[in-house]
Amino acid sequence: MTLQRTWKGMVFIGASLDGKIARPNDEIDWLTDPPTDHDHAPAQAGPSQPPDYTAFMAGVDHVVMGRRTYQKVLTFGGWPYSSKQVVVLSSTLGRSLDDRVTVTGSIEETLEVLGQQEARGVYLDGGRLIQEFLCRGLVDEIIIGVAPVLIGDGIPLFGSLPRDIRLTHLGTSYGDSGMISSRYRVNH
């Protein structure tokens, strides 16, 4: 299904080497507080290296996230999206919950809001939300940082898909922490 849209759907996310974005209890301590006592290979910027978070966010005017991601962001101690329009997709949160966000109850409603607000660059965040947007052909680019840790049980970044989704690799780099960052274009 091809949708006429004026925005680009982009994912920027960290995952464990075994493909998890959080522990079952939504904790991401393995990502935010990695151990520093390991001697990883020195950082290297590959050709066409992916942008860092700051550069990525400079190309974003909207953030769309699921309820669990929103609730996790609230624990960060400060609102990181003050200059962005934020949409939270949830069937359980109240519509007037937080004046910093627009709460929508479905992807269709989310798409309407993005159209009405003339979105251009949309940061998609949250496991199930990313999976659903991928299945609907609404993700154009994926930047994934893979942390050098296996956490076993947790929330997967990618779940079942109705078909193969082909990607074009655009570049990779890695940092002193052992995090490998790769950028892909989704082939629609």
C-alpha positions in Angstrom: 0.0 0.0 0.0 1.5 3.3 -1.1 0.6 6.3 0.9 0.9 9.9 -0.3 2.8 11.6 2.5 5.1 14.6 2.8 7.2 13.3 5.7 10.1 10.9 6.1 9.7 8.2 8.8 13.0 7.7 10.6 14.1 5.3 13.3 17.1 6.0 15.6 17.4 3.3 18.3 19.8 1.3 20.4 19.6 -2.4 20.7 21.5 -5.2 22.3 23.4 -7.6 20.1 20.5 -10.1 20.5 18.1 -7.5 19.1 16.4 -6.3 22.3 15.6 -2.6 23.0 14.8 -3.0 26.7 14.5 -5.5 29.4 11.0 -7.0 30.0 10.4 -4.3 32.7 11.3 -1.6 30.2 14.7 -0.9 31.8 17.6 0.2 29.5 20.4 0.3 32.0 22.6 -1.9 29.8 22.4 0.9 27.2 22.5 4.0 29.3 25.1 2.8 31.8 27.5 0.5 30.0 30.6 -0.8 31.8 33.8 1.1 31.2 36.2 -1.6 32.1 36.4 -3.2 28.7 39.1 -2.5 26.0 37.1 -2.2 22.8 38.6 -1.5 19.4 39.3 2.2 19.0 36.5 4.3 17.5 36.4 4.4 13.7 34.2 6.4 11.4 33.3 4.5 8.3 32.5 5.9 5.0 29.1 7.6 5.0 29.0 7.3 8.8 25.5 7.5 10.4 24.7 10.8 12.1 24.9 11.0 15.9 21.8 11.7 17.9 22.2 15.5 17.8 22.6 15.6 14.0 19.7 13.2 13.6 17.4 15.3 15.7 18.3 18.4 13.7 16.4 16.8 10.8 13.3 16.0 12.8 10.3 18.2 13.5 8.0 15.5 14.9 8.4 12.6 17.3 5.9 9.7 17.3 6.2 7.2 20.1 4.1 4.5 21.8 2.8 4.7 25.4 5.5 2.6 27.0 8.2 4.7 25.4 6.5 7.9 26.5 6.3 6.6 30.0 10.0 5.7 29.9 10.9 9.2 28.6 9.1 10.7 31.6 11.7 9.0 33.9 14.7 10.8 32.2 14.4 13.8 34.4 13.8 16.4 31.7 11.7 16.6 28.6 14.1 16.1 25.6 11.7 17.2 22.9 10.9 20.8 23.7 11.4 22.0 20.2 9.5 19.1 18.5 5.9 18.2 18.0 5.3 15.0 19.9 2.6 12.4 19.2 1.9 9.6 21.6 0.0 6.6 20.1 -2.1 5.0 22.9 -5.5 3.6 23.4 -5.3 4.0 27.2 -3.8 7.4 27.9 -6.1 10.4 28.3 -6.3 13.0 25.5 -5.4 15.9 27.8 -2.8 14.1 29.7 0.2 16.3 28.9 0.1 19.6 27.0 3.5 18.8 25.5 2.0 15.9 23.5 -0.9 15.0 21.2 -2.4 11.7 22.1 -3.8 9.6 19.2 -5.7 6.3 19.4 -4.7 4.8 16.1 -2.1 4.9 13.4 -4.7 6.4 11.1 -5.3 9.2 13.5 -1.6 9.7 13.9 -1.2 10.0 10.1 -4.0 12.6 10.1 -2.2 14.6 12.8 1.2 14.4 10.9 -0.6 15.6 7.7 -2.4 18.5 9.5 0.8 19.6 11.2 2.7 19.4 7.9 5.4 17.1 9.3 8.6 16.6 7.3 11.0 14.5 9.4 9.3 12.1 11.8 11.3 10.2 14.5 9.6 6.9 15.2 10.3 5.4 18.6 9.1 2.3 20.5 9.3 -1.4 19.6 5.7 -2.1 18.6 5.2 1.3 17.0 8.3 0.8 14.8 7.1 -2.7 13.9 3.7 -1.4 12.9 5.0 1.5 10.9 7.5 -0.9 9.1 4.6 -3.2 8.2 2.7 -0.3 6.7 5.6 1.0 4.7 6.0 4.1 6.7 9.7 3.8 7.7 12.2 5.2 5.3 15.4 5.1 7.2 16.7 3.1 10.2 19.8 4.0 12.3 20.5 1.4 14.8 23.2 1.4 17.4 24.1 -2.2 18.5 25.5 -2.4 22.0 28.1 -5.2 22.8 25.8 -7.0 25.2 23.5 -9.9 25.2 20.5 -9.4 27.6 18.5 -12.5 26.7 14.9 -11.8 27.7 13.6 -8.5 26.6 11.5 -6.4 24.2 12.5 -7.2 20.6 13.1 -4.4 18.1 11.8 -6.4 15.2 9.0 -8.9 15.5 7.1 -10.9 13.0 6.7 -9.3 9.6 4.2 -10.1 6.9 7.0 -10.1 4.2 10.7 -9.5 3.8 11.7 -5.9 4.1 14.8 -5.1 2.1 17.3 -2.5 3.3 20.2 -0.7 1.6 23.2 -0.3 3.9 24.3 3.4 3.8 27.2 3.4 6.3 28.6 2.1 9.6 30.9 3.4 12.4 31.8 2.3 15.9 32.7 4.1 19.1 35.1 3.5 21.9 32.2 2.0 23.9 32.0 -0.9 21.4 28.6 0.5 20.1 28.3 -0.2 16.3 26.0 2.3 14.5 24.6 1.5 11.1 22.3 3.4 8.8 19.9 1.8 6.3 17.4 3.0 3.8 14.2 1.0 3.6 13.4 -0.2 0.1 9.7 0.2 -0.5 
